[in-house]
Structure formats: structure tokens, C-alpha cells
Amino acid sequence: MMRRSLLFAFCLSGCMSVADIEKLPATRSGQLSGNYIDVASCISDALADAVPVLLTVDQATQTAVLTSVYRNDFVKMPMYVMTLTQQGEGSMEAKLQSRTTVFGTPHADTVHAWEIAETCGGGTHAVRSPTQR
């Protein structure tokens, strides 16, 4: 019975789209240093070997969005969306929204992505959401 419940929860969580994830409260947020395009490229390059990441840049709004999608032969699931928005010269707002495990904790890939964002963005200026403390 427990196995079926877990399988059902997993199947439901796999139905989330990128748009659904973007509606979730931030898993992590904070201020990073640098240019949003440079930092987003640094993050994308650092994650390239671990997980596929799609980088989208909107120069009009000075925003970069990194989207991680887990894929295998059977399923395609978005894991997280990281948004970097330039706030001024050398400063940007970073926000990470992600699906969580059935226990409400972020997946290891999400935590790893934020650590890389802190490294690429010039320090550890991140603020954890109350559920992640």
C-alpha cells in the first residue's frame, strides 16, 4: 500500500510544467554580483555536465532564465527555474523556484545549482526561504 502511495505521488509530481514551477514560492533567493548574462553563462557552463540546462536571455528586461529539465526514456520533468534579473550596475536579484521531494525538501540538483550561482555571482549573498533553514 505504501509503495502505491509513493508511486502515485511521484506520478502526480511528474505532471508539473515549467509554468507550474514558476508559480511556486522561491526555494532560494538573494542578491548576486556581476552581469546577469555572464553569471547565467557561468552557471550554465558549470552545470552542463551534470544536468541539461536551457538558458534564455531577454535583453529588454535584463533577465536570464535557466531551466533544468530531467529526461529519460520515459519521462520529461522540469526540476527548477532560476531567474537572474539585473538590478543595477554589478548587482542582480536571483530567484530559484523548484519542485521538491515528497518530503518537501529540495532535490540535490537544485541545491547544487544554487551553490554554483553563489560561486558565479561573486559570493554567498543568498537568503534561504523559511522552509529551507
N, C-alpha and C positions, 0 to 999 in steps of 0.2 A: 504494500500500500504506500509506504513512504517513497519507494522508487518511482511509482507512478506520479505522485505529487511533485516530486522534483523534476521529472521529465516534463510534466505539464507546465510547471513554472518556467523551465528552460525554453519550451516551445513558445510560450507567450512572450517571453523577453526577446526572442528572436524576431518578433514581428515589429520591433521598433524601427522607425525610419530615421534618417538624419534630421528631418524636420521635428520628429518627436523628441530627439535628444536635445535639439536646440531650445526646446521649451522647458527643459529641466532646469532646476536651480544649479548654479555653478558648483562644481565639485571643488575647484580651486579657483582663486582669483588673486590679482595683485598687480603691482607696477613693475615693469621691467625697463631696462635701459637699452638705448640703441635705436636703430631704424627698423621699423616693423618688417620691411621686406628682407633685410639682412638677417634679422633674428628668425623669421619664419623659414628662410632658406637654410639656416644653420640647423634648426630643429628637424626640418625635412631630411636633410642630408644625414644627420646623426641617426635618425630612425629608419632610414632606407633599408638597412639590412635586417632589421627586426620585424617591422610591420609595414605593409603598404600604406602610404600617406598621400592623400591628394591635397596639393597646395593651390589655393585660389587667391588671387590678389585683385583688389579693387582700388585702383589708384585714386579715383574720385573721392572715395570716403576714407582713404588711407587705412584700409583694413586688409588683413591677411587671415585666411581661414584654412586650418589644417584639419582634414577629416581622415580618420583611420577606419578602415573597413576590413573586418576579418572575413576571409573567404576560404572555403574548401570545396570539395566536390559536391557537397550537399546544401550548403548554406552560405548566405552573404549577409553579415550583420555589421552595421556601423557600431563602433566601440566608443569613440569620443569625437568631439568637435572642439578645437582650440581656436579662439578668436583673438587676434592681436590688433589693437586699434591705436594708431599714433595719437598722442595727446599733445604733443609739442615737440620742440627740438630735443631729441635724445631721450624721450620718455614715452612709454606706451602702457595702455591698460591691457592686461592679459586675462582671459577667462577660459576655463576649461569646463566643459559640460560632458558628462559621460554616463553610460549605463553602469549599473553596479551589479555586484554578485547577488545571489538570492539572500545573502546575509546583510545587504545594504552597504557593503564596503566596495571601494573602487577596485577594478581589476589591476593586476600588476603592470600591464602595458600603460594604463592611464597614469599611474604613479611615476613610472619611468619617463613618460613623455613630459610630465611637469618638471621633473628633476633636470631634464635636458633643457627645457625652456628657461629655467633659472640659470643654468650654466651659460647658455647662448645669450641670455638677456642681461648679463653683467652682474649677477648676484642673486641673493636669496631674499627678494623683497616680497615674497608671496605670502598671502594670508589664506589659511585653511578655512574652509567652511566649518560651522559648528559641529556638523556630523563627523568631521574628519579629525577632530582634535584628540 
